């Protein structure tokens, strides 16, 4: 029924188990997964109290939670600050001179920042923002590549209680504009450029396009990396010139646990992105807890996540998580295959990376490059190698276990922008079953249900539902309470993830794909509706439909179908122009691999486009039930 019967059957037949090597098992922070999970079940209040006590609270909370769904609050009445917890708290614990951040890039020299230096940088930017009148609750959109400056600006916002909304610096002008408008940002902070595969990518021109005519944007702060960049209008300010005269200290704002820390937009099914809202308290508690006990990373570790600050992983496990636990982290601006296929392993060896986080698509890329590119490099420091973002195919998983980690362990984990930290994962103390993500985090109680909300048995696929909230998940959708409420479905009995899943008799869960019209391209969620509306914006197009087609490297690739206005004629040039148009509006990750021009789209009698049929035709599969097809 789930549409994934083949995969479910294959999983049921699979007997592959991978055991963590002894050194991984011995070092695991959680030695007894069942015992840990059960300690939460036995006394949730005591569990959360314990988890929260590692952090700094300016004032203690009164109750661990208050739940009246769809609303839920955590550490109620507590006063805290995410940035204070990352910086002052660790400096007070004696970590001031420890390196917090190693920065690598294909363009700029390597740099390192200690915890104390990060605090100084963040404080200056925070003072600079305050000098412009930015304060608690104000929205700041950040359009910057992965680098120290992007992280510092995020932390500076958190420090003064401003709400950051990072837009991935690869999204197009249309997507950026839509997000600036939706959150009502007063300030946009951007870099003028980033560097990819030896090329300079001009970000400033995208920002110029995006903010043109948006009067609500009072200031555009520009981090200048290119000497040729000229600031134009009065509202454009040179970020470094504004920041350098500022004082080194900026007291952190005392915030309520439930005050909003950030908004992060993600694709949905309507063509309008959802501004997922996360708060200071529960987010900090969850990320800190799981960075240590799931990602197995403590002060002694060197962490590297290859994600980007534009995604949720970059919020939870680049900007905040590593500094919450006081470890050293590596960040690298650039693609993992440039200047050549060995750059990732050189970086691992250079810094002695112990725990690493990447995406299945990157593993598949390494697989394609071949094990030879790994061989000359010492990877013996790697203890844990985590993957998330899309289904991790067993072939890539097993390849990574056999070829990437020498005496380490590969682990899948599953979560989403809305949840901000894992729901499921393979732990360092448990066997891995490739194809299955693993087991739930404490606090997470899941079920698989059919359309009516009936629970399915082990081995049966259906909708994945989380029965109760966790502290680290979203609190709302910005400006759209109805859309937020619709995640909580009474009939289905909880928070609807939008994913199809199956569990086995041993309590391992597999997540098979989306149940809605959302695609997953290289681990990035893209709504078919977003791409369709971008196509329709083009003056030649009257109707558009988009499907995902399997792609060996990216997991899924985008294929578009369009119907043209009368009088417009299809050509290879027009197809190329349409692909380029989507790239301009939404950014390179949303660019279709192909666009076909049709005379009409298959529709139901009620007028709904049958994407399922387009997909079957494209892939040469059985067309299934076509009884509702219009003549
Ligand atoms: P995003 O919010 O962009 O991070 O995308 C989240 C979506 O990616 C989830 O709802 C899943 O569809 C998919 N996803 C993330 N991690 C996994 C995983 N480990 N296995 C299968 N699907 C995943």
Boltz pocket constraint, residues with backbone or C-beta under 6 A from the ligand:
constraints:
  - pocket:
      binder: B
      contacts: [[A, 266], [A, 312], [A, 387], [A, 388], [A, 389], [A, 390], [A, 391], [A, 392], [A, 412], [A, 413], [A, 414], [A, 415], [A, 416], [A, 417], [A, 418], [A, 437], [A, 497], [A, 498], [A, 499], [A, 511], [A, 512], [A, 513], [A, 514], [A, 520], [A, 523], [A, 524], [A, 525]]
      max_distance: 6.0
